[in-house]
Amino acid sequence: MVSVPPPSALWTLWKTRNDLVFNAKIVPAPVVVIHKTIALLTQWKILLKKKDRAKMELMIGEMSASALSV
């Protein structure tokens, strides 16, 4: 469970990089990458066991709060 955010963040960075390289899409602000990571985690949390979903929701909430303070 602890290893979920770093891989998801790396995946989001990779996809954002591909959008820049192959589609010439420029990210307007770094916080967009954080929001994309939150969206990815939100989509994937339904695949977790019920006991781990609560932890994921807490983690997503913390990430959202951090993103709002940027």
N, CA, C, O and CB atoms as a CASP TS submission, in Angstrom:
PFRMAT TS
TARGET T0000
AUTHOR 0000-0000-0000
METHOD Language model
MODEL 1
PARENT N/A
ATOM      1  N   MET     1       0.826  -1.199   0.000  1.00  0.00           N
ATOM      2  CA  MET     1       0.000   0.000   0.000  1.00  0.00           C
ATOM      3  C   MET     1       0.868   1.259   0.000  1.00  0.00           C
ATOM      4  O   MET     1       0.538   2.236  -0.674  1.00  0.00           O
ATOM      5  CB  MET     1      -0.938   0.000   1.213  1.00  0.00           C
ATOM      6  N   VAL     2       1.939   1.246   0.727  1.00  0.00           N
ATOM      7  CA  VAL     2       2.789   2.418   0.840  1.00  0.00           C
ATOM      8  C   VAL     2       3.442   2.760  -0.497  1.00  0.00           C
ATOM      9  O   VAL     2       3.732   3.925  -0.769  1.00  0.00           O
ATOM     10  CB  VAL     2       3.855   2.194   1.902  1.00  0.00           C
ATOM     11  N   SER     3       3.672   1.751  -1.325  1.00  0.00           N
ATOM     12  CA  SER     3       4.363   1.988  -2.591  1.00  0.00           C
ATOM     13  C   SER     3       3.465   2.537  -3.693  1.00  0.00           C
ATOM     14  O   SER     3       3.948   2.788  -4.797  1.00  0.00           O
ATOM     15  CB  SER     3       4.990   0.719  -3.060  1.00  0.00           C
ATOM     16  N   VAL     4       2.181   2.730  -3.432  1.00  0.00           N
ATOM     17  CA  VAL     4       1.262   3.179  -4.484  1.00  0.00           C
ATOM     18  C   VAL     4       1.544   4.605  -4.977  1.00  0.00           C
ATOM     19  O   VAL     4       1.614   4.806  -6.189  1.00  0.00           O
ATOM     20  CB  VAL     4      -0.156   3.100  -3.978  1.00  0.00           C
ATOM     21  N   PRO     5       1.708   5.599  -4.103  1.00  0.00           N
ATOM     22  CA  PRO     5       1.901   6.955  -4.620  1.00  0.00           C
ATOM     23  C   PRO     5       3.125   7.142  -5.513  1.00  0.00           C
ATOM     24  O   PRO     5       2.991   7.743  -6.579  1.00  0.00           O
ATOM     25  CB  PRO     5       1.998   7.892  -3.486  1.00  0.00           C
ATOM     26  N   PRO     6       4.317   6.658  -5.136  1.00  0.00           N
ATOM     27  CA  PRO     6       5.457   6.897  -6.034  1.00  0.00           C
ATOM     28  C   PRO     6       5.281   6.315  -7.441  1.00  0.00           C
ATOM     29  O   PRO     6       5.539   7.021  -8.416  1.00  0.00           O
ATOM     30  CB  PRO     6       6.701   6.320  -5.421  1.00  0.00           C
ATOM     31  N   PRO     7       4.847   5.045  -7.584  1.00  0.00           N
ATOM     32  CA  PRO     7       4.646   4.553  -8.949  1.00  0.00           C
ATOM     33  C   PRO     7       3.565   5.327  -9.712  1.00  0.00           C
ATOM     34  O   PRO     7       3.706   5.583 -10.908  1.00  0.00           O
ATOM     35  CB  PRO     7       4.281   3.085  -8.912  1.00  0.00           C
ATOM     36  N   SER     8       2.494   5.695  -9.018  1.00  0.00           N
ATOM     37  CA  SER     8       1.438   6.438  -9.707  1.00  0.00           C
ATOM     38  C   SER     8       1.931   7.824 -10.109  1.00  0.00           C
ATOM     39  O   SER     8       1.582   8.326 -11.178  1.00  0.00           O
ATOM     40  CB  SER     8       0.191   6.556  -8.814  1.00  0.00           C
ATOM     41  N   ALA     9       2.736   8.435  -9.258  1.00  0.00           N
ATOM     42  CA  ALA     9       3.306   9.751  -9.592  1.00  0.00           C
ATOM     43  C   ALA     9       4.270   9.619 -10.768  1.00  0.00           C
ATOM     44  O   ALA     9       4.271  10.458 -11.668  1.00  0.00           O
ATOM     45  CB  ALA     9       4.035  10.366  -8.363  1.00  0.00           C
ATOM     46  N   LEU    10       5.083   8.575 -10.761  1.00  0.00           N
ATOM     47  CA  LEU    10       6.012   8.358 -11.879  1.00  0.00           C
ATOM     48  C   LEU    10       5.258   8.090 -13.181  1.00  0.00           C
ATOM     49  O   LEU    10       5.651   8.571 -14.244  1.00  0.00           O
ATOM     50  CB  LEU    10       6.957   7.183 -11.571  1.00  0.00           C
ATOM     51  N   TRP    11       4.178   7.323 -13.090  1.00  0.00           N
ATOM     52  CA  TRP    11       3.370   7.049 -14.281  1.00  0.00           C
ATOM     53  C   TRP    11       2.779   8.346 -14.823  1.00  0.00           C
ATOM     54  O   TRP    11       2.786   8.575 -16.033  1.00  0.00           O
ATOM     55  CB  TRP    11       2.245   6.038 -13.959  1.00  0.00           C
ATOM     56  N   THR    12       2.274   9.183 -13.943  1.00  0.00           N
ATOM     57  CA  THR    12       1.704  10.461 -14.360  1.00  0.00           C
ATOM     58  C   THR    12       2.771  11.352 -15.001  1.00  0.00           C
ATOM     59  O   THR    12       2.520  11.995 -16.020  1.00  0.00           O
ATOM     60  CB  THR    12       1.066  11.178 -13.159  1.00  0.00           C
ATOM     61  N   LEU    13       3.950  11.383 -14.403  1.00  0.00           N
ATOM     62  CA  LEU    13       5.045  12.161 -14.996  1.00  0.00           C
ATOM     63  C   LEU    13       5.412  11.629 -16.383  1.00  0.00           C
ATOM     64  O   LEU    13       5.651  12.403 -17.310  1.00  0.00           O
ATOM     65  CB  LEU    13       6.282  12.133 -14.077  1.00  0.00           C
ATOM     66  N   TRP    14       5.454  10.310 -16.516  1.00  0.00           N
ATOM     67  CA  TRP    14       5.779   9.696 -17.805  1.00  0.00           C
ATOM     68  C   TRP    14       4.736  10.070 -18.859  1.00  0.00           C
ATOM     69  O   TRP    14       5.090  10.449 -19.975  1.00  0.00           O
ATOM     70  CB  TRP    14       5.869   8.161 -17.666  1.00  0.00           C
ATOM     71  N   LYS    15       3.458   9.967 -18.510  1.00  0.00           N
ATOM     72  CA  LYS    15       2.389  10.299 -19.455  1.00  0.00           C
ATOM     73  C   LYS    15       2.414  11.790 -19.807  1.00  0.00           C
ATOM     74  O   LYS    15       2.167  12.166 -20.953  1.00  0.00           O
ATOM     75  CB  LYS    15       1.014   9.914 -18.866  1.00  0.00           C
ATOM     76  N   THR    16       2.713  12.633 -18.818  1.00  0.00           N
ATOM     77  CA  THR    16       2.796  14.068 -19.072  1.00  0.00           C
ATOM     78  C   THR    16       3.963  14.372 -19.999  1.00  0.00           C
ATOM     79  O   THR    16       3.848  15.202 -20.901  1.00  0.00           O
ATOM     80  CB  THR    16       2.943  14.847 -17.753  1.00  0.00           C
ATOM     81  N   ARG    17       5.074  13.706 -19.779  1.00  0.00           N
ATOM     82  CA  ARG    17       6.233  13.861 -20.646  1.00  0.00           C
ATOM     83  C   ARG    17       5.908  13.423 -22.067  1.00  0.00           C
ATOM     84  O   ARG    17       6.282  14.095 -23.028  1.00  0.00           O
ATOM     85  CB  ARG    17       7.417  13.061 -20.104  1.00  0.00           C
ATOM     86  N   ASN    18       5.210  12.292 -22.203  1.00  0.00           N
ATOM     87  CA  ASN    18       4.827  11.820 -23.539  1.00  0.00           C
ATOM     88  C   ASN    18       3.901  12.814 -24.235  1.00  0.00           C
ATOM     89  O   ASN    18       4.027  13.047 -25.437  1.00  0.00           O
ATOM     90  CB  ASN    18       4.145  10.449 -23.446  1.00  0.00           C
ATOM     91  N   ASP    19       2.978  13.394 -23.485  1.00  0.00           N
ATOM     92  CA  ASP    19       2.104  14.415 -24.076  1.00  0.00           C
ATOM     93  C   ASP    19       2.913  15.602 -24.590  1.00  0.00           C
ATOM     94  O   ASP    19       2.610  16.157 -25.646  1.00  0.00           O
ATOM     95  CB  ASP    19       1.066  14.894 -23.048  1.00  0.00           C
ATOM     96  N   LEU    20       3.933  15.984 -23.848  1.00  0.00           N
ATOM     97  CA  LEU    20       4.786  17.091 -24.275  1.00  0.00           C
ATOM     98  C   LEU    20       5.577  16.710 -25.533  1.00  0.00           C
ATOM     99  O   LEU    20       5.609  17.465 -26.504  1.00  0.00           O
ATOM    100  CB  LEU    20       5.748  17.497 -23.137  1.00  0.00           C
ATOM    101  N   VAL    21       6.204  15.554 -25.506  1.00  0.00           N
ATOM    102  CA  VAL    21       7.073  15.140 -26.610  1.00  0.00           C
ATOM    103  C   VAL    21       6.293  14.814 -27.882  1.00  0.00           C
ATOM    104  O   VAL    21       6.659  15.257 -28.970  1.00  0.00           O
ATOM    105  CB  VAL    21       7.893  13.935 -26.196  1.00  0.00           C
ATOM    106  N   PHE    22       5.224  14.044 -27.743  1.00  0.00           N
ATOM    107  CA  PHE    22       4.525  13.542 -28.925  1.00  0.00           C
ATOM    108  C   PHE    22       3.329  14.379 -29.356  1.00  0.00           C
ATOM    109  O   PHE    22       2.944  14.351 -30.525  1.00  0.00           O
ATOM    110  CB  PHE    22       4.072  12.156 -28.673  1.00  0.00           C
ATOM    111  N   ASN    23       2.737  15.125 -28.422  1.00  0.00           N
ATOM    112  CA  ASN    23       1.539  15.891 -28.750  1.00  0.00           C
ATOM    113  C   ASN    23       1.714  17.394 -28.549  1.00  0.00           C
ATOM    114  O   ASN    23       0.777  18.166 -28.754  1.00  0.00           O
ATOM    115  CB  ASN    23       0.386  15.408 -27.916  1.00  0.00           C
ATOM    116  N   ALA    24       2.899  17.802 -28.154  1.00  0.00           N
ATOM    117  CA  ALA    24       3.220  19.216 -27.926  1.00  0.00           C
ATOM    118  C   ALA    24       2.278  19.872 -26.905  1.00  0.00           C
ATOM    119  O   ALA    24       1.996  21.067 -26.993  1.00  0.00           O
ATOM    120  CB  ALA    24       3.159  19.981 -29.247  1.00  0.00           C
ATOM    121  N   LYS    25       1.793  19.079 -25.934  1.00  0.00           N
ATOM    122  CA  LYS    25       0.946  19.608 -24.869  1.00  0.00           C
ATOM    123  C   LYS    25       1.834  20.066 -23.722  1.00  0.00           C
ATOM    124  O   LYS    25       2.605  19.285 -23.166  1.00  0.00           O
ATOM    125  CB  LYS    25      -0.085  18.543 -24.383  1.00  0.00           C
ATOM    126  N   ILE    26       1.716  21.327 -23.381  1.00  0.00           N
ATOM    127  CA  ILE    26       2.507  21.883 -22.297  1.00  0.00           C
ATOM    128  C   ILE    26       1.640  21.980 -21.049  1.00  0.00           C
ATOM    129  O   ILE    26       0.515  22.477 -21.103  1.00  0.00           O
ATOM    130  CB  ILE    26       3.081  23.269 -22.681  1.00  0.00           C
ATOM    131  N   VAL    27       2.161  21.510 -19.942  1.00  0.00           N
ATOM    132  CA  VAL    27       1.439  21.583 -18.676  1.00  0.00           C
ATOM    133  C   VAL    27       1.502  23.032 -18.187  1.00  0.00           C
ATOM    134  O   VAL    27       2.593  23.583 -18.041  1.00  0.00           O
ATOM    135  CB  VAL    27       2.042  20.589 -17.609  1.00  0.00           C
ATOM    136  N   PRO    28       0.348  23.652 -17.932  1.00  0.00           N
ATOM    137  CA  PRO    28       0.341  25.062 -17.535  1.00  0.00           C
ATOM    138  C   PRO    28       0.964  25.331 -16.170  1.00  0.00           C
ATOM    139  O   PRO    28       1.487  26.418 -15.923  1.00  0.00           O
ATOM    140  CB  PRO    28      -1.059  25.566 -17.535  1.00  0.00           C
ATOM    141  N   ALA    29       0.905  24.328 -15.275  1.00  0.00           N
ATOM    142  CA  ALA    29       1.474  24.503 -13.927  1.00  0.00           C
ATOM    143  C   ALA    29       1.810  23.120 -13.366  1.00  0.00           C
ATOM    144  O   ALA    29       1.136  22.144 -13.694  1.00  0.00           O
ATOM    145  CB  ALA    29       0.471  25.272 -12.972  1.00  0.00           C
ATOM    146  N   PRO    30       2.829  23.024 -12.537  1.00  0.00           N
ATOM    147  CA  PRO    30       3.196  21.728 -11.950  1.00  0.00           C
ATOM    148  C   PRO    30       2.077  21.072 -11.140  1.00  0.00           C
ATOM    149  O   PRO    30       2.012  19.846 -11.046  1.00  0.00           O
ATOM    150  CB  PRO    30       4.397  21.902 -11.068  1.00  0.00           C
ATOM    151  N   VAL    31       1.212  21.879 -10.566  1.00  0.00           N
ATOM    152  CA  VAL    31       0.120  21.319  -9.760  1.00  0.00           C
ATOM    153  C   VAL    31      -0.820  20.458 -10.612  1.00  0.00           C
ATOM    154  O   VAL    31      -1.529  19.606 -10.077  1.00  0.00           O
ATOM    155  CB  VAL    31      -0.675  22.449  -9.083  1.00  0.00           C
ATOM    156  N   VAL    32      -0.830  20.671 -11.913  1.00  0.00           N
ATOM    157  CA  VAL    32      -1.653  19.854 -12.809  1.00  0.00           C
ATOM    158  C   VAL    32      -1.228  18.395 -12.731  1.00  0.00           C
ATOM    159  O   VAL    32      -2.071  17.499 -12.780  1.00  0.00           O
ATOM    160  CB  VAL    32      -1.551  20.363 -14.262  1.00  0.00           C
ATOM    161  N   VAL    33       0.064  18.152 -12.611  1.00  0.00           N
ATOM    162  CA  VAL    33       0.568  16.783 -12.503  1.00  0.00           C
ATOM    163  C   VAL    33       0.074  16.144 -11.202  1.00  0.00           C
ATOM    164  O   VAL    33      -0.253  14.957 -11.173  1.00  0.00           O
ATOM    165  CB  VAL    33       2.119  16.764 -12.562  1.00  0.00           C
ATOM    166  N   ILE    34       0.022  16.922 -10.147  1.00  0.00           N
ATOM    167  CA  ILE    34      -0.491  16.416  -8.871  1.00  0.00           C
ATOM    168  C   ILE    34      -1.964  16.050  -9.013  1.00  0.00           C
ATOM    169  O   ILE    34      -2.394  15.002  -8.530  1.00  0.00           O
ATOM    170  CB  ILE    34      -0.299  17.464  -7.746  1.00  0.00           C
ATOM    171  N   HIS    35      -2.734  16.906  -9.670  1.00  0.00           N
ATOM    172  CA  HIS    35      -4.163  16.624  -9.865  1.00  0.00           C
ATOM    173  C   HIS    35      -4.368  15.391 -10.753  1.00  0.00           C
ATOM    174  O   HIS    35      -5.295  14.615 -10.521  1.00  0.00           O
ATOM    175  CB  HIS    35      -4.869  17.847 -10.488  1.00  0.00           C
ATOM    176  N   LYS    36      -3.530  15.209 -11.746  1.00  0.00           N
ATOM    177  CA  LYS    36      -3.623  14.012 -12.584  1.00  0.00           C
ATOM    178  C   LYS    36      -3.301  12.752 -11.783  1.00  0.00           C
ATOM    179  O   LYS    36      -3.921  11.708 -11.982  1.00  0.00           O
ATOM    180  CB  LYS    36      -2.676  14.127 -13.786  1.00  0.00           C
ATOM    181  N   THR    37      -2.339  12.855 -10.887  1.00  0.00           N
ATOM    182  CA  THR    37      -1.990  11.723 -10.027  1.00  0.00           C
ATOM    183  C   THR    37      -3.147  11.389  -9.095  1.00  0.00           C
ATOM    184  O   THR    37      -3.465  10.218  -8.888  1.00  0.00           O
ATOM    185  CB  THR    37      -0.717  12.030  -9.211  1.00  0.00           C
ATOM    186  N   ILE    38      -3.772  12.410  -8.537  1.00  0.00           N
ATOM    187  CA  ILE    38      -4.937  12.203  -7.667  1.00  0.00           C
ATOM    188  C   ILE    38      -6.065  11.524  -8.445  1.00  0.00           C
ATOM    189  O   ILE    38      -6.715  10.614  -7.930  1.00  0.00           O
ATOM    190  CB  ILE    38      -5.426  13.551  -7.078  1.00  0.00           C
ATOM    191  N   ALA    39      -6.295  11.963  -9.674  1.00  0.00           N
ATOM    192  CA  ALA    39      -7.337  11.357 -10.500  1.00  0.00           C
ATOM    193  C   ALA    39      -7.023   9.887 -10.778  1.00  0.00           C
ATOM    194  O   ALA    39      -7.916   9.041 -10.738  1.00  0.00           O
ATOM    195  CB  ALA    39      -7.488  12.128 -11.821  1.00  0.00           C
ATOM    196  N   LEU    40      -5.767   9.591 -11.057  1.00  0.00           N
ATOM    197  CA  LEU    40      -5.362   8.204 -11.306  1.00  0.00           C
ATOM    198  C   LEU    40      -5.590   7.344 -10.071  1.00  0.00           C
ATOM    199  O   LEU    40      -6.130   6.242 -10.171  1.00  0.00           O
ATOM    200  CB  LEU    40      -3.885   8.140 -11.728  1.00  0.00           C
ATOM    201  N   LEU    41      -5.181   7.841  -8.906  1.00  0.00           N
ATOM    202  CA  LEU    41      -5.374   7.094  -7.664  1.00  0.00           C
ATOM    203  C   LEU    41      -6.856   6.893  -7.354  1.00  0.00           C
ATOM    204  O   LEU    41      -7.254   5.837  -6.862  1.00  0.00           O
ATOM    205  CB  LEU    41      -4.694   7.816  -6.505  1.00  0.00           C
ATOM    206  N   THR    42      -7.655   7.893  -7.639  1.00  0.00           N
ATOM    207  CA  THR    42      -9.096   7.792  -7.400  1.00  0.00           C
ATOM    208  C   THR    42      -9.714   6.708  -8.279  1.00  0.00           C
ATOM    209  O   THR    42     -10.583   5.961  -7.828  1.00  0.00           O
ATOM    210  CB  THR    42      -9.784   9.145  -7.662  1.00  0.00           C
ATOM    211  N   GLN    43      -9.272   6.621  -9.521  1.00  0.00           N
ATOM    212  CA  GLN    43      -9.786   5.580 -10.419  1.00  0.00           C
ATOM    213  C   GLN    43      -9.352   4.188  -9.971  1.00  0.00           C
ATOM    214  O   GLN    43     -10.123   3.234 -10.074  1.00  0.00           O
ATOM    215  CB  GLN    43      -9.311   5.834 -11.850  1.00  0.00           C
ATOM    216  N   TRP    44      -8.140   4.070  -9.481  1.00  0.00           N
ATOM    217  CA  TRP    44      -7.597   2.774  -9.123  1.00  0.00           C
ATOM    218  C   TRP    44      -8.022   2.290  -7.742  1.00  0.00           C
ATOM    219  O   TRP    44      -7.907   1.100  -7.450  1.00  0.00           O
ATOM    220  CB  TRP    44      -6.117   2.825  -9.192  1.00  0.00           C
ATOM    221  N   LYS    45      -8.504   3.174  -6.896  1.00  0.00           N
ATOM    222  CA  LYS    45      -8.798   2.754  -5.526  1.00  0.00           C
ATOM    223  C   LYS    45      -9.924   1.720  -5.460  1.00  0.00           C
ATOM    224  O   LYS    45      -9.992   0.960  -4.494  1.00  0.00           O
ATOM    225  CB  LYS    45      -9.167   3.961  -4.686  1.00  0.00           C
ATOM    226  N   ILE    46     -10.796   1.672  -6.448  1.00  0.00           N
ATOM    227  CA  ILE    46     -11.869   0.673  -6.431  1.00  0.00           C
ATOM    228  C   ILE    46     -11.321  -0.752  -6.573  1.00  0.00           C
ATOM    229  O   ILE    46     -12.016  -1.719  -6.261  1.00  0.00           O
ATOM    230  CB  ILE    46     -12.872   0.958  -7.554  1.00  0.00           C
ATOM    231  N   LEU    47     -10.085  -0.878  -7.039  1.00  0.00           N
ATOM    232  CA  LEU    47      -9.475  -2.195  -7.185  1.00  0.00           C
ATOM    233  C   LEU    47      -8.833  -2.692  -5.891  1.00  0.00           C
ATOM    234  O   LEU    47      -8.412  -3.846  -5.806  1.00  0.00           O
ATOM    235  CB  LEU    47      -8.440  -2.158  -8.283  1.00  0.00           C
ATOM    236  N   LEU    48      -8.759  -1.831  -4.898  1.00  0.00           N
ATOM    237  CA  LEU    48      -8.146  -2.203  -3.629  1.00  0.00           C
ATOM    238  C   LEU    48      -9.122  -2.968  -2.745  1.00  0.00           C
ATOM    239  O   LEU    48     -10.338  -2.901  -2.924  1.00  0.00           O
ATOM    240  CB  LEU    48      -7.645  -0.962  -2.901  1.00  0.00           C
ATOM    241  N   LYS    49      -8.564  -3.687  -1.797  1.00  0.00           N
ATOM    242  CA  LYS    49      -9.393  -4.332  -0.780  1.00  0.00           C
ATOM    243  C   LYS    49     -10.044  -3.229   0.049  1.00  0.00           C
ATOM    244  O   LYS    49      -9.515  -2.124   0.163  1.00  0.00           O
ATOM    245  CB  LYS    49      -8.547  -5.308   0.125  1.00  0.00           C
ATOM    246  N   LYS    50     -11.192  -3.547   0.622  1.00  0.00           N
ATOM    247  CA  LYS    50     -11.945  -2.527   1.368  1.00  0.00           C
ATOM    248  C   LYS    50     -11.123  -1.869   2.459  1.00  0.00           C
ATOM    249  O   LYS    50     -11.216  -0.657   2.654  1.00  0.00           O
ATOM    250  CB  LYS    50     -13.179  -3.140   1.978  1.00  0.00           C
ATOM    251  N   LYS    51     -10.318  -2.647   3.176  1.00  0.00           N
ATOM    252  CA  LYS    51      -9.535  -2.060   4.269  1.00  0.00           C
ATOM    253  C   LYS    51      -8.482  -1.092   3.748  1.00  0.00           C
ATOM    254  O   LYS    51      -8.112  -0.145   4.442  1.00  0.00           O
ATOM    255  CB  LYS    51      -8.865  -3.157   5.090  1.00  0.00           C
ATOM    256  N   ASP    52      -7.998  -1.322   2.529  1.00  0.00           N
ATOM    257  CA  ASP    52      -6.986  -0.443   1.952  1.00  0.00           C
ATOM    258  C   ASP    52      -7.598   0.796   1.282  1.00  0.00           C
ATOM    259  O   ASP    52      -6.918   1.804   1.092  1.00  0.00           O
ATOM    260  CB  ASP    52      -6.154  -1.214   0.943  1.00  0.00           C
ATOM    261  N   ARG    53      -8.876   0.709   0.930  1.00  0.00           N
ATOM    262  CA  ARG    53      -9.534   1.870   0.304  1.00  0.00           C
ATOM    263  C   ARG    53      -9.567   3.069   1.237  1.00  0.00           C
ATOM    264  O   ARG    53      -9.355   4.204   0.811  1.00  0.00           O
ATOM    265  CB  ARG    53     -10.959   1.512  -0.120  1.00  0.00           C
ATOM    266  N   ALA    54      -9.830   2.814   2.503  1.00  0.00           N
ATOM    267  CA  ALA    54      -9.882   3.913   3.478  1.00  0.00           C
ATOM    268  C   ALA    54      -8.522   4.596   3.571  1.00  0.00           C
ATOM    269  O   ALA    54      -8.443   5.822   3.646  1.00  0.00           O
ATOM    270  CB  ALA    54     -10.319   3.391   4.873  1.00  0.00           C
ATOM    271  N   LYS    55      -7.458   3.806   3.566  1.00  0.00           N
ATOM    272  CA  LYS    55      -6.111   4.374   3.604  1.00  0.00           C
ATOM    273  C   LYS    55      -5.840   5.200   2.354  1.00  0.00           C
ATOM    274  O   LYS    55      -5.245   6.276   2.415  1.00  0.00           O
ATOM    275  CB  LYS    55      -5.061   3.262   3.742  1.00  0.00           C
ATOM    276  N   MET    56      -6.290   4.672   1.220  1.00  0.00           N
ATOM    277  CA  MET    56      -6.078   5.384  -0.044  1.00  0.00           C
ATOM    278  C   MET    56      -6.860   6.690  -0.056  1.00  0.00           C
ATOM    279  O   MET    56      -6.347   7.716  -0.501  1.00  0.00           O
ATOM    280  CB  MET    56      -6.492   4.504  -1.240  1.00  0.00           C
ATOM    281  N   GLU    57      -8.098   6.659   0.429  1.00  0.00           N
ATOM    282  CA  GLU    57      -8.898   7.878   0.480  1.00  0.00           C
ATOM    283  C   GLU    57      -8.243   8.930   1.374  1.00  0.00           C
ATOM    284  O   GLU    57      -8.280  10.122   1.068  1.00  0.00           O
ATOM    285  CB  GLU    57     -10.311   7.567   0.982  1.00  0.00           C
ATOM    286  N   LEU    58      -7.644   8.484   2.477  1.00  0.00           N
ATOM    287  CA  LEU    58      -6.928   9.405   3.357  1.00  0.00           C
ATOM    288  C   LEU    58      -5.723  10.000   2.623  1.00  0.00           C
ATOM    289  O   LEU    58      -5.467  11.201   2.704  1.00  0.00           O
ATOM    290  CB  LEU    58      -6.474   8.682   4.652  1.00  0.00           C
ATOM    291  N   MET    59      -4.999   9.156   1.916  1.00  0.00           N
ATOM    292  CA  MET    59      -3.830   9.617   1.165  1.00  0.00           C
ATOM    293  C   MET    59      -4.239  10.604   0.067  1.00  0.00           C
ATOM    294  O   MET    59      -3.578  11.622  -0.139  1.00  0.00           O
ATOM    295  CB  MET    59      -3.081   8.418   0.550  1.00  0.00           C
ATOM    296  N   ILE    60      -5.319  10.298  -0.625  1.00  0.00           N
ATOM    297  CA  ILE    60      -5.819  11.188  -1.676  1.00  0.00           C
ATOM    298  C   ILE    60      -6.233  12.526  -1.066  1.00  0.00           C
ATOM    299  O   ILE    60      -5.965  13.584  -1.635  1.00  0.00           O
ATOM    300  CB  ILE    60      -7.014  10.540  -2.427  1.00  0.00           C
ATOM    301  N   GLY    61      -6.884  12.471   0.085  1.00  0.00           N
ATOM    302  CA  GLY    61      -7.283  13.703   0.771  1.00  0.00           C
ATOM    303  C   GLY    61      -6.086  14.562   1.153  1.00  0.00           C
ATOM    304  O   GLY    61      -6.115  15.784   1.009  1.00  0.00           O
ATOM    305  N   GLU    62      -5.037  13.914   1.639  1.00  0.00           N
ATOM    306  CA  GLU    62      -3.824  14.650   2.003  1.00  0.00           C
ATOM    307  C   GLU    62      -3.160  15.266   0.776  1.00  0.00           C
ATOM    308  O   GLU    62      -2.683  16.400   0.820  1.00  0.00           O
ATOM    309  CB  GLU    62      -2.836  13.726   2.723  1.00  0.00           C
ATOM    310  N   MET    63      -3.135  14.508  -0.319  1.00  0.00           N
ATOM    311  CA  MET    63      -2.553  15.030  -1.554  1.00  0.00           C
ATOM    312  C   MET    63      -3.371  16.205  -2.075  1.00  0.00           C
ATOM    313  O   MET    63      -2.815  17.198  -2.545  1.00  0.00           O
ATOM    314  CB  MET    63      -2.466  13.927  -2.621  1.00  0.00           C
ATOM    315  N   SER    64      -4.688  16.089  -1.990  1.00  0.00           N
ATOM    316  CA  SER    64      -5.562  17.176  -2.448  1.00  0.00           C
ATOM    317  C   SER    64      -5.352  18.433  -1.621  1.00  0.00           C
ATOM    318  O   SER    64      -5.296  19.538  -2.160  1.00  0.00           O
ATOM    319  CB  SER    64      -7.031  16.750  -2.382  1.00  0.00           C
ATOM    320  N   ALA    65      -5.237  18.262  -0.320  1.00  0.00           N
ATOM    321  CA  ALA    65      -5.001  19.409   0.555  1.00  0.00           C
ATOM    322  C   ALA    65      -3.657  20.061   0.246  1.00  0.00           C
ATOM    323  O   ALA    65      -3.539  21.286   0.240  1.00  0.00           O
ATOM    324  CB  ALA    65      -5.056  18.980   2.026  1.00  0.00           C
ATOM    325  N   SER    66      -2.659  19.242  -0.007  1.00  0.00           N
ATOM    326  CA  SER    66      -1.339  19.776  -0.359  1.00  0.00           C
ATOM    327  C   SER    66      -1.383  20.523  -1.685  1.00  0.00           C
ATOM    328  O   SER    66      -0.757  21.571  -1.840  1.00  0.00           O
ATOM    329  CB  SER    66      -0.305  18.648  -0.430  1.00  0.00           C
ATOM    330  N   ALA    67      -2.132  19.969  -2.645  1.00  0.00           N
ATOM    331  CA  ALA    67      -2.230  20.610  -3.959  1.00  0.00           C
ATOM    332  C   ALA    67      -2.941  21.957  -3.862  1.00  0.00           C
ATOM    333  O   ALA    67      -2.611  22.888  -4.597  1.00  0.00           O
ATOM    334  CB  ALA    67      -2.969  19.696  -4.946  1.00  0.00           C
ATOM    335  N   LEU    68      -3.908  22.061  -2.965  1.00  0.00           N
ATOM    336  CA  LEU    68      -4.634  23.322  -2.813  1.00  0.00           C
ATOM    337  C   LEU    68      -3.776  24.400  -2.171  1.00  0.00           C
ATOM    338  O   LEU    68      -3.993  25.593  -2.382  1.00  0.00           O
ATOM    339  CB  LEU    68      -5.886  23.106  -1.987  1.00  0.00           C
ATOM    340  N   SER    69      -2.799  23.965  -1.385  1.00  0.00           N
ATOM    341  CA  SER    69      -1.957  24.957  -0.708  1.00  0.00           C
ATOM    342  C   SER    69      -0.807  25.451  -1.579  1.00  0.00           C
ATOM    343  O   SER    69      -0.061  26.343  -1.175  1.00  0.00           O
ATOM    344  CB  SER    69      -1.403  24.374   0.570  1.00  0.00           C
ATOM    345  N   VAL    70      -0.661  24.877  -2.770  1.00  0.00           N
ATOM    346  CA  VAL    70       0.430  25.289  -3.683  1.00  0.00           C
ATOM    347  C   VAL    70       0.068  26.552  -4.405  1.00  0.00           C
ATOM    348  O   VAL    70       0.854  27.051  -5.210  1.00  0.00           O
ATOM    349  CB  VAL    70       0.746  24.188  -4.702  1.00  0.00           C
TER
END
